Amino acid sequence: MKYRPRRSVLYMPGANARALEKAQSLSADGLILDLEDSVAPEMKAEARDRVCSAVRGGGFGDREIIIRINSPVTPWGPEDLAAAVAAHPHAILLPKLSSVVELRQARAQAGHVPLWAMVETPLALLNLADIGAAAASAGLVSLVLGCNDLVKETRIRPQASRAELVPLLSHCVVVARAFGLACIDGVFNDIKDDTGFMAECEQGVRLGMDGKTLIHPSQIEPCNRIFSPEASEVVWAERIIAAFAQPENAAKGVITLDGKMVERLHLTMAERVVALVREVAP
């Protein structure tokens, strides 16, 4: 069972040459090389050339490399998309995607390159099931929460617990699971608040997120740790797999292990845990 870990996905400003070079040694599972929010208008063209050159040059190891382009309705979007496709990243991240029509338009130009989509508008939330249903034919593989934009557009005033945002976050997770997509949580804005950041990571795990987008390298290690299975969870998963592998259990849908009822759905969950651990093992 092949599993692509996306525990930590770090935004890197495309206009910063030093940051792009440093990214090659960071332990994030994925890197979003950004041409959108982190790049000033007068630097857009230069950032595009720098990012695409870096991607073509390689050196990022096993990290998943995603280029976030500007929206196709901006002056930079069409050139961003064409240049990103030519650079052959692992994926292209579409900002403020709000409809299936926009997704299919991007697919027509992106060719074979997989797509990720930012969920950061009320319209995206309303259309998300339709977007998910079109994912397989449109090459969409992941949803990325844009919580700051969602807060701005909805006028929600979230507290530290994000309780006010949980219905929106859970909606994205449900759609992702329904259509076989990854779901990556939004960023935590306060780089100095380690306690708050870890609490938000733990909440993301409980909500079913695959990982979290990050804004600083210092967030990578705690994020990877929290989104990785605990040792006890791995041991239990391995025991479930071993139990169902016994000849006497090969045809059974339900077994008893340590006095607990274990179904084949638990086997599927256990296999996912072990697959993730194998992929992220040093």
C-alpha positions as a Markdown table, in Angstrom:
| # | Residue | x | y | z |
|---|---|---|---|---|
| 1 | Met | 0.0 | 0.0 | 0.0 |
| 2 | Lys | 1.7 | 3.2 | -1.2 |
| 3 | Tyr | 1.0 | 6.3 | 0.8 |
| 4 | Arg | 2.1 | 9.8 | 0.1 |
| 5 | Pro | 2.8 | 11.7 | 3.4 |
| 6 | Arg | 1.6 | 15.2 | 3.5 |
| 7 | Arg | 2.0 | 15.9 | 7.2 |
| 8 | Ser | 3.8 | 19.2 | 6.8 |
| 9 | Val | 3.5 | 21.4 | 3.7 |
| 10 | Leu | 5.6 | 24.6 | 3.9 |
| 11 | Tyr | 4.9 | 27.7 | 1.9 |
| 12 | Met | 8.1 | 29.2 | 0.4 |
| 13 | Pro | 8.1 | 32.7 | -1.1 |
| 14 | Gly | 9.0 | 32.4 | -4.7 |
| 15 | Ala | 10.8 | 35.8 | -4.9 |
| 16 | Asn | 13.3 | 34.7 | -2.2 |
| 17 | Ala | 16.3 | 32.9 | -3.8 |
| 18 | Arg | 17.8 | 32.1 | -0.5 |
| 19 | Ala | 14.6 | 30.5 | 0.8 |
| 20 | Leu | 14.3 | 28.3 | -2.3 |
| 21 | Glu | 17.8 | 27.1 | -1.8 |
| 22 | Lys | 17.3 | 26.4 | 1.9 |
| 23 | Ala | 14.1 | 24.5 | 1.1 |
| 24 | Gln | 16.2 | 21.7 | -0.4 |
| 25 | Ser | 17.4 | 20.7 | 3.1 |
| 26 | Leu | 14.2 | 21.1 | 5.0 |
| 27 | Ser | 12.3 | 18.0 | 6.4 |
| 28 | Ala | 8.9 | 19.1 | 5.3 |
| 29 | Asp | 6.9 | 16.5 | 3.3 |
| 30 | Gly | 5.9 | 19.1 | 0.8 |
| 31 | Leu | 6.9 | 22.5 | -0.3 |
| 32 | Ile | 4.6 | 25.1 | -1.9 |
| 33 | Leu | 6.7 | 27.4 | -4.0 |
| 34 | Asp | 4.5 | 30.5 | -3.9 |
| 35 | Leu | 3.9 | 33.0 | -6.7 |
| 36 | Glu | 0.8 | 34.5 | -5.2 |
| 37 | Asp | 0.3 | 36.1 | -1.8 |
| 38 | Ser | 3.9 | 36.2 | -0.7 |
| 39 | Val | 5.1 | 38.0 | -3.9 |
| 40 | Ala | 4.7 | 41.7 | -4.6 |
| 41 | Pro | 3.2 | 42.7 | -8.0 |
| 42 | Glu | 6.5 | 44.1 | -9.2 |
| 43 | Met | 8.3 | 40.8 | -8.4 |
| 44 | Lys | 5.8 | 38.4 | -10.0 |
| 45 | Ala | 7.7 | 37.8 | -13.3 |
| 46 | Glu | 11.0 | 37.4 | -11.5 |
| 47 | Ala | 9.6 | 35.0 | -9.0 |
| 48 | Arg | 8.0 | 32.9 | -11.7 |
| 49 | Asp | 11.3 | 32.5 | -13.5 |
| 50 | Arg | 13.1 | 31.8 | -10.2 |
| 51 | Val | 10.6 | 29.2 | -9.0 |
| 52 | Cys | 10.4 | 27.4 | -12.3 |
| 53 | Ser | 14.1 | 27.3 | -12.7 |
| 54 | Ala | 14.5 | 25.9 | -9.2 |
| 55 | Val | 12.0 | 23.1 | -10.0 |
| 56 | Arg | 13.6 | 22.2 | -13.2 |
| 57 | Gly | 17.0 | 22.1 | -11.4 |
| 58 | Gly | 15.8 | 19.6 | -8.9 |
| 59 | Gly | 17.7 | 18.9 | -5.7 |
| 60 | Phe | 14.6 | 18.7 | -3.5 |
| 61 | Gly | 14.9 | 14.9 | -2.8 |
| 62 | Asp | 11.7 | 13.1 | -1.9 |
| 63 | Arg | 9.8 | 16.3 | -1.1 |
| 64 | Glu | 6.6 | 16.9 | -2.9 |
| 65 | Ile | 7.0 | 20.2 | -4.9 |
| 66 | Ile | 3.9 | 22.3 | -5.6 |
| 67 | Ile | 3.9 | 25.6 | -7.4 |
| 68 | Arg | 1.1 | 28.0 | -6.3 |
| 69 | Ile | 0.2 | 30.2 | -9.2 |
| 70 | Asn | -1.8 | 33.4 | -9.3 |
| 71 | Ser | -5.4 | 33.2 | -10.2 |
| 72 | Pro | -6.1 | 32.9 | -14.0 |
| 73 | Val | -8.1 | 36.2 | -13.8 |
| 74 | Thr | -5.1 | 38.2 | -12.7 |
| 75 | Pro | -2.5 | 39.6 | -15.2 |
| 76 | Trp | 0.0 | 37.0 | -14.1 |
| 77 | Gly | -2.1 | 33.9 | -13.8 |
| 78 | Pro | -2.0 | 32.6 | -17.5 |
| 79 | Glu | 1.7 | 32.9 | -17.7 |
| 80 | Asp | 2.2 | 31.4 | -14.3 |
| 81 | Leu | 0.2 | 28.3 | -15.3 |
| 82 | Ala | 2.0 | 27.8 | -18.6 |
| 83 | Ala | 5.4 | 28.2 | -17.0 |
| 84 | Ala | 4.5 | 25.9 | -14.1 |
| 85 | Val | 3.4 | 23.2 | -16.5 |
| 86 | Ala | 6.6 | 23.4 | -18.4 |
| 87 | Ala | 8.6 | 23.1 | -15.1 |
| 88 | His | 7.1 | 19.7 | -14.3 |
| 89 | Pro | 6.4 | 20.1 | -10.5 |
| 90 | His | 4.5 | 17.3 | -8.6 |
| 91 | Ala | 1.4 | 19.6 | -8.6 |
| 92 | Ile | 0.1 | 23.0 | -9.3 |
| 93 | Leu | -1.9 | 24.8 | -6.6 |
| 94 | Leu | -4.9 | 26.8 | -7.8 |
| 95 | Pro | -5.8 | 29.7 | -5.6 |
| 96 | Lys | -9.4 | 30.7 | -4.8 |
| 97 | Leu | -10.8 | 27.9 | -6.9 |
| 98 | Ser | -14.6 | 28.2 | -6.6 |
| 99 | Ser | -16.3 | 26.1 | -9.3 |
| 100 | Val | -16.0 | 23.0 | -11.5 |
| 101 | Val | -15.8 | 25.3 | -14.6 |
| 102 | Glu | -12.6 | 26.9 | -13.2 |
| 103 | Leu | -11.2 | 23.5 | -12.4 |
| 104 | Arg | -11.8 | 22.1 | -15.9 |
| 105 | Gln | -10.4 | 25.3 | -17.5 |
| 106 | Ala | -7.2 | 24.8 | -15.5 |
| 107 | Arg | -7.1 | 21.1 | -16.3 |
| 108 | Ala | -7.3 | 21.8 | -20.0 |
| 109 | Gln | -4.1 | 23.8 | -19.7 |
| 110 | Ala | -2.3 | 21.8 | -17.1 |
| 111 | Gly | -2.0 | 18.7 | -19.1 |
| 112 | His | -0.6 | 15.8 | -17.1 |
| 113 | Val | 0.4 | 17.9 | -14.1 |
| 114 | Pro | -1.8 | 17.1 | -11.0 |
| 115 | Leu | -3.8 | 19.9 | -9.4 |
| 116 | Trp | -4.3 | 21.0 | -5.9 |
| 117 | Ala | -7.0 | 23.5 | -5.0 |
| 118 | Met | -7.2 | 26.2 | -2.3 |
| 119 | Val | -10.6 | 26.3 | -0.5 |
| 120 | Glu | -10.9 | 29.9 | 0.6 |
| 121 | Thr | -14.2 | 31.4 | -0.6 |
| 122 | Pro | -17.8 | 30.8 | 0.4 |
| 123 | Leu | -18.6 | 29.8 | -3.2 |
| 124 | Ala | -15.9 | 27.1 | -3.0 |
| 125 | Leu | -17.6 | 25.7 | 0.1 |
| 126 | Leu | -21.0 | 25.7 | -1.6 |
| 127 | Asn | -19.6 | 24.0 | -4.7 |
| 128 | Leu | -17.2 | 21.7 | -3.0 |
| 129 | Ala | -19.1 | 18.4 | -3.5 |
| 130 | Asp | -19.3 | 19.1 | -7.2 |
| 131 | Ile | -15.6 | 20.0 | -7.3 |
| 132 | Gly | -14.8 | 16.7 | -5.5 |
| 133 | Ala | -17.0 | 14.7 | -7.9 |
| 134 | Ala | -15.1 | 16.2 | -10.8 |
| 135 | Ala | -11.7 | 15.5 | -9.2 |
| 136 | Ala | -10.8 | 12.2 | -10.8 |
| 137 | Ser | -11.4 | 13.4 | -14.4 |
| 138 | Ala | -9.8 | 16.8 | -13.7 |
| 139 | Gly | -6.6 | 15.6 | -12.1 |
| 140 | Leu | -7.4 | 17.1 | -8.7 |
| 141 | Val | -5.6 | 15.3 | -5.8 |
| 142 | Ser | -5.7 | 17.6 | -2.8 |
| 143 | Leu | -7.7 | 20.4 | -1.1 |
| 144 | Val | -5.8 | 23.0 | 0.9 |
| 145 | Leu | -7.7 | 25.2 | 3.4 |
| 146 | Gly | -7.2 | 28.9 | 3.1 |
| 147 | Cys | -8.4 | 29.7 | 6.6 |
| 148 | Asn | -7.3 | 33.4 | 6.6 |
| 149 | Asp | -9.3 | 34.1 | 3.4 |
| 150 | Leu | -12.3 | 32.1 | 4.7 |
| 151 | Val | -12.3 | 34.2 | 7.8 |
| 152 | Lys | -12.1 | 37.4 | 5.7 |
| 153 | Glu | -14.9 | 36.3 | 3.3 |
| 154 | Thr | -17.3 | 34.9 | 5.8 |
| 155 | Arg | -16.7 | 37.4 | 8.6 |
| 156 | Ile | -16.3 | 34.6 | 11.1 |
| 157 | Arg | -14.4 | 35.7 | 14.2 |
| 158 | Pro | -12.7 | 32.5 | 15.3 |
| 159 | Gln | -11.3 | 32.1 | 18.8 |
| 160 | Ala | -8.1 | 30.2 | 19.5 |
| 161 | Ser | -10.0 | 26.9 | 19.5 |
| 162 | Arg | -11.3 | 27.6 | 16.0 |
| 163 | Ala | -14.7 | 26.2 | 17.1 |
| 164 | Glu | -16.4 | 28.7 | 14.8 |
| 165 | Leu | -14.5 | 27.3 | 11.8 |
| 166 | Val | -14.9 | 23.6 | 12.6 |
| 167 | Pro | -18.0 | 23.1 | 10.5 |
| 168 | Leu | -16.3 | 24.5 | 7.5 |
| 169 | Leu | -13.1 | 22.5 | 8.1 |
| 170 | Ser | -15.1 | 19.3 | 8.7 |
| 171 | His | -17.1 | 19.9 | 5.5 |
| 172 | Cys | -13.8 | 19.9 | 3.5 |
| 173 | Val | -12.6 | 16.7 | 5.2 |
| 174 | Val | -15.9 | 14.9 | 4.4 |
| 175 | Val | -15.7 | 16.0 | 0.7 |
| 176 | Ala | -12.1 | 15.0 | 0.5 |
| 177 | Arg | -12.8 | 11.5 | 1.9 |
| 178 | Ala | -15.8 | 11.0 | -0.3 |
| 179 | Phe | -13.8 | 11.5 | -3.4 |
| 180 | Gly | -10.3 | 10.2 | -2.5 |
| 181 | Leu | -8.6 | 13.5 | -2.0 |
| 182 | Ala | -6.0 | 14.7 | 0.5 |
| 183 | Cys | -7.1 | 17.5 | 2.8 |
| 184 | Ile | -4.5 | 19.9 | 4.2 |
| 185 | Asp | -5.3 | 22.3 | 7.1 |
| 186 | Gly | -4.6 | 26.0 | 6.9 |
| 187 | Val | -1.7 | 27.9 | 8.4 |
| 188 | Phe | -1.2 | 29.0 | 12.0 |
| 189 | Asn | -0.3 | 32.7 | 11.9 |
| 190 | Asp | 1.7 | 33.2 | 15.1 |
| 191 | Ile | 5.2 | 31.8 | 14.6 |
| 192 | Lys | 6.1 | 32.5 | 18.3 |
| 193 | Asp | 3.1 | 30.7 | 19.8 |
| 194 | Asp | 4.4 | 27.1 | 19.9 |
| 195 | Thr | 1.7 | 25.9 | 22.3 |
| 196 | Gly | -1.1 | 27.3 | 20.1 |
| 197 | Phe | 0.5 | 25.9 | 17.0 |
| 198 | Met | 0.7 | 22.4 | 18.5 |
| 199 | Ala | -2.9 | 22.6 | 19.7 |
| 200 | Glu | -4.1 | 23.5 | 16.3 |
| 201 | Cys | -2.1 | 20.6 | 14.8 |
| 202 | Glu | -3.7 | 18.2 | 17.3 |
| 203 | Gln | -7.1 | 19.6 | 16.3 |
| 204 | Gly | -6.3 | 18.9 | 12.7 |
| 205 | Val | -5.5 | 15.3 | 13.4 |
| 206 | Arg | -8.8 | 14.9 | 15.3 |
| 207 | Leu | -10.7 | 16.5 | 12.4 |
| 208 | Gly | -9.1 | 14.0 | 10.0 |
| 209 | Met | -6.7 | 16.3 | 8.1 |
| 210 | Asp | -3.8 | 14.7 | 6.3 |
| 211 | Gly | -1.4 | 17.5 | 7.4 |
| 212 | Lys | -1.0 | 21.2 | 7.8 |
| 213 | Thr | 0.3 | 24.1 | 5.7 |
| 214 | Leu | 3.1 | 26.0 | 7.4 |
| 215 | Ile | 4.7 | 29.4 | 7.2 |
| 216 | His | 8.0 | 28.9 | 8.9 |
| 217 | Pro | 10.6 | 26.0 | 9.0 |
| 218 | Ser | 10.4 | 26.0 | 12.8 |
| 219 | Gln | 6.9 | 24.5 | 12.5 |
| 220 | Ile | 8.0 | 21.5 | 10.5 |
| 221 | Glu | 9.3 | 19.2 | 13.3 |
| 222 | Pro | 6.3 | 19.5 | 15.7 |
| 223 | Cys | 3.9 | 19.2 | 12.8 |
| 224 | Asn | 5.5 | 16.0 | 11.5 |
| 225 | Arg | 5.5 | 14.6 | 15.0 |
| 226 | Ile | 1.9 | 15.4 | 15.7 |
| 227 | Phe | 0.6 | 14.2 | 12.3 |
| 228 | Ser | 2.6 | 10.9 | 12.7 |
| 229 | Pro | 1.0 | 7.9 | 14.5 |
| 230 | Glu | 2.1 | 7.4 | 18.1 |
| 231 | Ala | 4.2 | 4.3 | 18.9 |
| 232 | Ser | 1.3 | 2.5 | 20.6 |
| 233 | Glu | -0.9 | 3.1 | 17.6 |
| 234 | Val | 1.7 | 1.6 | 15.3 |
| 235 | Val | 2.1 | -1.5 | 17.5 |
| 236 | Trp | -1.6 | -2.0 | 17.6 |
| 237 | Ala | -1.9 | -1.6 | 13.8 |
| 238 | Glu | 0.9 | -4.2 | 13.3 |
| 239 | Arg | -0.9 | -6.6 | 15.5 |
| 240 | Ile | -4.2 | -6.2 | 13.6 |
| 241 | Ile | -2.4 | -6.8 | 10.3 |
| 242 | Ala | -0.6 | -9.9 | 11.7 |
| 243 | Ala | -3.9 | -11.3 | 13.2 |
| 244 | Phe | -5.7 | -11.1 | 9.9 |
| 245 | Ala | -2.7 | -12.6 | 8.1 |
| 246 | Gln | -3.2 | -15.8 | 10.1 |
| 247 | Pro | -4.6 | -18.6 | 7.9 |
| 248 | Glu | -7.6 | -19.2 | 10.2 |
| 249 | Asn | -8.6 | -15.5 | 9.9 |
| 250 | Ala | -8.1 | -15.1 | 6.1 |
| 251 | Ala | -11.8 | -15.4 | 5.3 |
| 252 | Lys | -13.2 | -13.7 | 8.4 |
| 253 | Gly | -14.8 | -10.3 | 8.5 |
| 254 | Val | -14.5 | -9.9 | 12.2 |
| 255 | Ile | -12.0 | -11.3 | 14.7 |
| 256 | Thr | -11.3 | -10.8 | 18.4 |
| 257 | Leu | -8.0 | -9.4 | 19.5 |
| 258 | Asp | -7.2 | -8.8 | 23.2 |
| 259 | Gly | -10.9 | -9.1 | 23.9 |
| 260 | Lys | -11.8 | -6.4 | 21.3 |
| 261 | Met | -13.9 | -6.8 | 18.2 |
| 262 | Val | -11.8 | -6.0 | 15.2 |
| 263 | Glu | -13.3 | -5.7 | 11.7 |
| 264 | Arg | -11.8 | -5.5 | 8.3 |
| 265 | Leu | -12.4 | -1.8 | 8.3 |
| 266 | His | -9.9 | -1.7 | 11.2 |
| 267 | Leu | -7.5 | -3.6 | 9.0 |
| 268 | Thr | -7.7 | -1.0 | 6.4 |
| 269 | Met | -7.0 | 1.7 | 9.0 |
| 270 | Ala | -4.1 | -0.3 | 10.3 |
| 271 | Glu | -2.6 | -0.7 | 6.9 |
| 272 | Arg | -2.8 | 3.1 | 6.4 |
| 273 | Val | -1.0 | 3.7 | 9.7 |
| 274 | Val | 1.8 | 1.3 | 8.8 |
| 275 | Ala | 2.1 | 2.6 | 5.3 |
| 276 | Leu | 2.6 | 6.2 | 6.6 |
| 277 | Val | 5.2 | 5.1 | 9.1 |
| 278 | Arg | 7.1 | 3.3 | 6.4 |
| 279 | Glu | 7.1 | 6.3 | 4.1 |
| 280 | Val | 8.4 | 8.7 | 6.8 |
| 281 | Ala | 10.9 | 6.5 | 8.5 |
| 282 | Pro | 14.4 | 7.9 | 8.4 |
